[in-house]
């Protein structure tokens, strides 16, 4: 066990190593206070390795996420928050965007108490071609947005699937809000107040996506088809004209939700930007949310909340009172 611990700890430190920038402490460098705090929190987390965790009962949920090498620290904190929030753990699959391999990944995430399946872009593309989904294969090869869509579509045809972006932290056990995976025949996603859709594409296929509540695909539950295959094929063909435009992928998901799906309860995840540059940021847990999706431009806040979660856990284990404010 000690050898595993040492190897895992060293792997994390090597993977997340970053120098502390003294300029963060200098008053006249032009950096805002929230930026300074976020950078400092990221540096602290990069040096705070996670030891192997004891196992928990299995939930039977298939939990899918995707990310690049630069997302590993966020992914680690997301999975760590999941471990302490969920009573039962899902079966986790992580899709690489091609910037890292399974061989590199496993030592860094050896603290996770169970097997994490890793899929490469080539495997997703091969599955799409084997299924006769030429357009999806091309979209997956062209961009990370296409890779995400293709992985969800293909895997959800086989079994109930919960897709979660890497930039999400969990604060409560969401089992009741997610419901029985057997009921995930209709696609579900998060509601949000911001319209990140490609307008011309939406007007051609489903103008409803331009009406509130808007769709956020940071968390998607599905078992079956996202939308009729012919419609999906046509929308993907259009997305291939601008494969690096994330609004195309969001419009495809939004169309599936608006036509045949439904929204998760709002409290499943906070999607907000109003505290991005505040000194004191929102406490999603105190507001009754089960998670928070730190979409841009609020991405910098994830390190502050992740560090607060780590500190709260440390206080809980040591018998000290937990913090009431997130700052």
Secondary structure, DSSP 8 states (H G I E B T S, - for coil): -HHHHHHHHHHHHHHH-----GGGG-TTSS--HHHHHHHHHHHHHHT----------EEEEEEEEEE-GGGHHHHHHHHHHHHHH-SSEEEEEEEE-SSS-HHHHHHHTTTSSS-EEEE-HHHHHHHHHHTT-HHHHHHHHH-HHHHHHHHHHHHHTTS-EEEE-SSEEE-S--HHHH--GGGTTS-EEEEESS--S-HHHHHHH-GGGGSSSEEEEEEEEESS-SS-HHHHHHHHHHHGGGTT-HHHHHHHHHHHHHHH-EE--GGG-B---TTTT-SS---TTTTT-SEEE--TTGGGHHHHHHHHHHHHHHHHHHT----S---
